[in-house]
Amino acid sequence: MSAKMNHEELVELLQEGKIGFLRFVMDSENADDYMEWCRSHGTDPSDESAEFYVEQTDIRQMDRQVMDDDSYGIWN
């Protein structure tokens, strides 16, 4: 499949068990970042490393949202 699916479509397929984490990442806009992450961590692309990558990037994104939230200004 050459066209990238939107995030919601990929999440739905992942939750339904129709695709694994590797396909989820490789068919998303994060494919290049994931490949660079694999190179920098000395790991091969796999469902396991893709799942870990997704968990880590989700955590970083949530941390940024909290840090950017004005109501949490004391944490900055």
DSSP file (Angstrom, degrees, kcal/mol; ACC not computed):
  #  RESIDUE AA STRUCTURE BP1 BP2  ACC     N-H-->O    O-->H-N    N-H-->O    O-->H-N    TCO  KAPPA ALPHA  PHI   PSI    X-CA   Y-CA   Z-CA
    1    1 A M              0   0    0      0, 0.0     0, 0.0     0, 0.0     0, 0.0   0.000 360.0 360.0 360.0 120.1    0.0    0.0    0.0
    2    2 A S        +     0   0    0      2,-0.1     2,-0.3     0, 0.0     0, 0.0   0.825 360.0  79.0 -90.2 -33.2    1.7    3.2   -1.1
    3    3 A A  S    S-     0   0    0      1,-0.1     2,-0.3     0, 0.0     0, 0.0  -0.576  82.7-120.6 -80.0 137.4   -0.7    5.8    0.2
    4    4 A K        -     0   0    0     -2,-0.3     2,-0.2     1,-0.0    24,-0.1  -0.561  24.5-134.2 -74.7 137.0   -0.4    6.7    3.9
    5    5 A M        -     0   0    0     22,-0.9    24,-0.1    -2,-0.3     2,-0.1  -0.522  27.5-100.8 -84.1 158.9   -3.5    6.1    5.9
    6    6 A N     >  -     0   0    0     -2,-0.2     4,-2.1     1,-0.1     3,-0.3  -0.399  35.1-105.6 -76.9 163.5   -4.7    8.7    8.3
    7    7 A H  H  > S+     0   0    0      1,-0.2     4,-2.7     2,-0.2     5,-0.2   0.867 118.0  53.5 -58.3 -41.9   -4.0    8.2   12.0
    8    8 A E  H  > S+     0   0    0      1,-0.2     4,-2.3     2,-0.2    -1,-0.2   0.897 108.5  49.6 -63.5 -41.2   -7.6    7.3   12.9
    9    9 A E  H  > S+     0   0    0     -3,-0.3     4,-2.3     2,-0.2    -1,-0.2   0.917 112.5  47.8 -63.0 -43.1   -7.7    4.5   10.3
   10   10 A L  H  X S+     0   0    0     -4,-2.1     4,-2.5     2,-0.2    -2,-0.2   0.909 110.6  50.8 -65.4 -42.2   -4.4    3.1   11.5
   11   11 A V  H  X S+     0   0    0     -4,-2.7     4,-2.9     1,-0.2     5,-0.2   0.922 110.4  50.2 -60.8 -43.9   -5.5    3.2   15.2
   12   12 A E  H  X S+     0   0    0     -4,-2.3     4,-2.0     1,-0.2     6,-0.2   0.930 111.7  46.8 -61.3 -46.5   -8.7    1.4   14.3
   13   13 A L  H  <>S+     0   0    0     -4,-2.3     5,-2.3     2,-0.2     6,-1.0   0.894 113.6  49.2 -62.9 -39.9   -6.9   -1.3   12.3
   14   14 A L  H ><5S+     0   0    0     -4,-2.5     3,-1.2     1,-0.2    -2,-0.2   0.932 111.5  48.1 -64.7 -46.4   -4.4   -1.8   15.2
   15   15 A Q  H 3<5S+     0   0    0     -4,-2.9    -1,-0.2     1,-0.3    -2,-0.2   0.824 110.4  52.2 -65.2 -31.4   -7.1   -2.0   17.8
   16   16 A E  T 3<5S-     0   0    0     -4,-2.0    -1,-0.3    -5,-0.2    -2,-0.2   0.516 114.1-118.9 -81.3  -5.1   -9.0   -4.6   15.7
   17   17 A G  T < 5S+     0   0    0     -3,-1.2    -3,-0.2    -4,-0.4    -2,-0.1   0.660  80.4 122.8  77.1  15.9   -5.8   -6.7   15.4
   18   18 A K  S   <S+     0   0    0     -5,-2.3     2,-0.3    -6,-0.2    -4,-0.2   0.705  77.1  24.6 -83.2 -20.6   -5.8   -6.3   11.6
   19   19 A I  S    S-     0   0    0     -6,-1.0    -2,-0.2    -9,-0.1     2,-0.1  -0.950  77.3-129.3-136.8 159.0   -2.3   -4.8   11.6
   20   20 A G     >  -     0   0    0     -2,-0.3     4,-2.3    -3,-0.1     5,-0.1  -0.412  38.0 -93.6 -97.3 179.8    0.7   -4.9   14.0
   21   21 A F  H  > S+     0   0    0      1,-0.2     4,-2.5     2,-0.2     5,-0.2   0.850 121.6  58.1 -64.7 -34.4    2.7   -2.1   15.5
   22   22 A L  H  > S+     0   0    0      1,-0.2     4,-2.9     2,-0.2     5,-0.2   0.952 110.9  41.1 -62.8 -48.0    5.3   -2.3   12.7
   23   23 A R  H  > S+     0   0    0      1,-0.2     4,-2.3     2,-0.2    -1,-0.2   0.900 111.7  58.2 -64.9 -39.1    2.8   -1.7   10.0
   24   24 A F  H  < S+     0   0    0     -4,-2.3    -2,-0.2     1,-0.2    -1,-0.2   0.922 114.4  36.7 -54.7 -46.7    1.1    0.9   12.2
   25   25 A V  H >< S+     0   0    0     -4,-2.5     3,-1.4     1,-0.2     5,-0.3   0.921 116.3  51.3 -74.4 -44.5    4.3    2.9   12.4
   26   26 A M  H 3< S+     0   0    0     -4,-2.9    -2,-0.2     1,-0.3    -1,-0.2   0.773 111.1  48.5 -68.6 -25.4    5.5    2.3    8.8
   27   27 A D  T 3< S+     0   0    0     -4,-2.3   -22,-0.9    -5,-0.2    -1,-0.3   0.389 104.0  79.9 -92.0   3.6    2.2    3.4    7.3
   28   28 A S  S X  S-     0   0    0     -3,-1.4     3,-1.2   -24,-0.1   -22,-0.1  -0.450  98.0-100.9-101.6 177.4    2.1    6.5    9.4
   29   29 A E  T 3  S+     0   0    0      1,-0.2     3,-0.3    -2,-0.1     4,-0.3   0.545 116.5  68.9 -72.9  -6.0    3.8    9.9    9.0
   30   30 A N  T 3>  +     0   0    0     -5,-0.3     4,-2.8     1,-0.2    -1,-0.2   0.331  64.7 105.5 -93.9   7.1    6.3    8.7   11.6
   31   31 A A  H <> S+     0   0    0     -3,-1.2     4,-2.3     1,-0.2    -1,-0.2   0.905  81.8  45.1 -57.2 -46.7    7.9    6.1    9.5
   32   32 A D  H  > S+     0   0    0     -3,-0.3     4,-2.1     1,-0.2    -1,-0.2   0.906 113.9  49.7 -65.6 -41.2   11.1    8.0    8.8
   33   33 A D  H  > S+     0   0    0     -4,-0.3     4,-2.5     1,-0.2    -2,-0.2   0.903 110.7  50.8 -62.6 -40.9   11.4    9.0   12.5
   34   34 A Y  H  X S+     0   0    0     -4,-2.8     4,-2.7     2,-0.2    -2,-0.2   0.922 108.9  50.2 -63.2 -44.5   10.9    5.4   13.5
   35   35 A M  H  X S+     0   0    0     -4,-2.3     4,-2.2     1,-0.2    -1,-0.2   0.901 112.5  47.4 -62.4 -39.9   13.7    4.2   11.2
   36   36 A E  H  X S+     0   0    0     -4,-2.1     4,-2.7     2,-0.2    -1,-0.2   0.899 110.5  52.6 -65.7 -40.6   16.0    6.8   12.6
   37   37 A W  H  X S+     0   0    0     -4,-2.5     4,-1.6     2,-0.2    -2,-0.2   0.913 108.7  50.4 -60.1 -43.9   15.1    5.8   16.1
   38   38 A C  H  X>S+     0   0    0     -4,-2.7     5,-2.3     2,-0.2     4,-0.6   0.936 111.9  47.5 -59.9 -46.9   15.9    2.2   15.2
   39   39 A R  H ><5S+     0   0    0     -4,-2.2     3,-1.0     1,-0.2    -2,-0.2   0.928 112.7  48.1 -60.6 -45.6   19.3    3.2   13.8
   40   40 A S  H 3<5S+     0   0    0     -4,-2.7    -1,-0.2     1,-0.2    -2,-0.2   0.748 116.3  43.8 -70.6 -22.3   20.1    5.3   16.9
   41   41 A H  H 3<5S-     0   0    0     -4,-1.6    -1,-0.2    -3,-0.2    -2,-0.2   0.365 109.0-121.6-101.8   3.5   19.1    2.6   19.3
   42   42 A G  T <<5 +     0   0    0     -3,-1.0     2,-0.3    -4,-0.6    -3,-0.2   0.862  69.1 127.1  61.8  37.6   20.8   -0.2   17.3
   43   43 A T      < -     0   0    0     -5,-2.3    -1,-0.2    -6,-0.2    -2,-0.2  -0.877  57.7-119.8-125.0 158.0   17.6   -2.2   16.9
   44   44 A D        -     0   0    0     -2,-0.3     2,-0.2    -3,-0.1     5,-0.2  -0.662  40.0 -94.1 -92.5 150.4   15.9   -3.7   13.9
   45   45 A P        +     0   0    0      0, 0.0     2,-0.3     0, 0.0    -1,-0.1  -0.471  66.1 140.7 -61.7 128.1   12.4   -2.7   12.8
   46   46 A S     >  -     0   0    0     -2,-0.2     4,-2.5     1,-0.1     5,-0.2  -0.959  66.9 -97.7-158.4 168.4    9.9   -5.2   14.3
   47   47 A D  H  > S+     0   0    0     -2,-0.3     4,-2.2     1,-0.2     5,-0.2   0.895 123.1  50.9 -60.3 -38.2    6.5   -5.3   16.0
   48   48 A E  H  > S+     0   0    0      2,-0.2     4,-2.1     1,-0.2    -1,-0.2   0.939 113.2  42.0 -67.3 -47.4    8.2   -5.2   19.4
   49   49 A S  H  > S+     0   0    0     -5,-0.2     4,-2.6     1,-0.2    -1,-0.2   0.872 114.3  53.1 -69.2 -33.8   10.5   -2.2   18.7
   50   50 A A  H  X S+     0   0    0     -4,-2.5     4,-2.5     2,-0.2    -1,-0.2   0.896 108.4  50.1 -66.2 -39.2    7.6   -0.4   17.0
   51   51 A E  H  X S+     0   0    0     -4,-2.2     4,-2.4    -5,-0.2    -2,-0.2   0.925 112.2  47.2 -63.7 -43.8    5.4   -0.9   20.0
   52   52 A F  H  X S+     0   0    0     -4,-2.1     4,-2.7     2,-0.2    -2,-0.2   0.917 111.2  51.9 -63.0 -43.4    8.1    0.4   22.3
   53   53 A Y  H  X S+     0   0    0     -4,-2.6     4,-2.8     2,-0.2     5,-0.3   0.925 110.1  48.8 -57.8 -46.4    8.7    3.4   20.0
   54   54 A V  H  X S+     0   0    0     -4,-2.5     4,-2.4     1,-0.2    -2,-0.2   0.922 111.8  49.2 -61.7 -44.6    4.9    4.2   20.0
   55   55 A E  H  X S+     0   0    0     -4,-2.4     4,-2.0     1,-0.2    -2,-0.2   0.926 114.1  45.7 -60.6 -44.8    4.8    4.0   23.8
   56   56 A Q  H  X S+     0   0    0     -4,-2.7     4,-2.3     1,-0.2    -2,-0.2   0.903 114.1  46.6 -68.1 -41.5    7.9    6.2   24.2
   57   57 A T  H  X S+     0   0    0     -4,-2.8     4,-2.2    -5,-0.2    -1,-0.2   0.859 111.2  52.6 -71.6 -33.1    6.7    8.8   21.7
   58   58 A D  H  X S+     0   0    0     -4,-2.4     4,-2.3    -5,-0.3    -1,-0.2   0.911 110.1  48.8 -64.6 -41.8    3.2    8.9   23.2
   59   59 A I  H  X S+     0   0    0     -4,-2.0     4,-2.5     2,-0.2    -2,-0.2   0.925 111.8  48.5 -63.8 -45.4    4.8    9.5   26.6
   60   60 A R  H  X S+     0   0    0     -4,-2.3     4,-2.3     1,-0.2    -1,-0.2   0.904 111.3  50.8 -61.9 -40.6    7.0   12.3   25.3
   61   61 A Q  H  X S+     0   0    0     -4,-2.2     4,-2.0     2,-0.2    -1,-0.2   0.915 111.0  47.7 -64.2 -42.9    4.0   13.9   23.5
   62   62 A M  H  X S+     0   0    0     -4,-2.3     4,-2.2     1,-0.2    -2,-0.2   0.904 110.4  52.5 -64.9 -40.5    1.9   13.8   26.7
   63   63 A D  H  X S+     0   0    0     -4,-2.5     4,-2.7     1,-0.2    -2,-0.2   0.914 109.0  49.9 -60.3 -43.4    4.8   15.3   28.7
   64   64 A R  H  X S+     0   0    0     -4,-2.3     4,-2.2     1,-0.2    -1,-0.2   0.897 109.0  52.0 -62.7 -40.6    5.1   18.2   26.2
   65   65 A Q  H  X S+     0   0    0     -4,-2.0     4,-0.8     2,-0.2    -1,-0.2   0.910 112.0  45.9 -64.1 -40.9    1.4   18.9   26.4
   66   66 A V  H >< S+     0   0    0     -4,-2.2     3,-0.7     1,-0.2     6,-0.2   0.934 114.0  48.2 -65.9 -45.4    1.5   19.0   30.2
   67   67 A M  H 3< S+     0   0    0     -4,-2.7    -2,-0.2     1,-0.2    -1,-0.2   0.816 112.7  48.9 -66.4 -30.1    4.6   21.3   30.2
   68   68 A D  H 3< S+     0   0    0     -4,-2.2     2,-0.4    -5,-0.2    -1,-0.2   0.616  85.8 105.1 -84.2 -12.9    3.0   23.6   27.6
   69   69 A D    X<  -     0   0    0     -4,-0.8     3,-2.2    -3,-0.7    -4,-0.0  -0.563  67.3-144.8 -74.3 121.6   -0.2   23.9   29.5
   70   70 A D  G >  S+     0   0    0     -2,-0.4     3,-1.7     1,-0.3    -1,-0.2   0.802  97.0  65.4 -57.3 -30.6   -0.4   27.3   31.2
   71   71 A S  G 3  S+     0   0    0      1,-0.3    -1,-0.3     2,-0.1     3,-0.2   0.666 102.4  49.8 -69.4 -12.7   -2.2   25.9   34.2
   72   72 A Y  G X  S+     0   0    0     -3,-2.2     3,-2.4    -6,-0.2     4,-0.4  -0.015  70.6 130.7-109.5  28.2    1.0   23.9   34.9
   73   73 A G  G X   +     0   0    0     -3,-1.7     3,-1.2     1,-0.3    -1,-0.2   0.748  61.7  68.4 -54.5 -27.5    3.3   26.9   34.7
   74   74 A I  G 3  S+     0   0    0      1,-0.2    -1,-0.3    -3,-0.2    -2,-0.1   0.742  95.3  56.9 -65.9 -20.8    4.9   26.0   38.0
   75   75 A W  G <         0   0    0     -3,-2.4    -1,-0.2     1,-0.2    -2,-0.2   0.635 360.0 360.0 -84.3 -14.0    6.4   22.9   36.3
   76   76 A N    <         0   0    0     -3,-1.2    -1,-0.2    -4,-0.4    -2,-0.1   0.498 360.0 360.0 -73.2 360.0    8.2   24.8   33.6
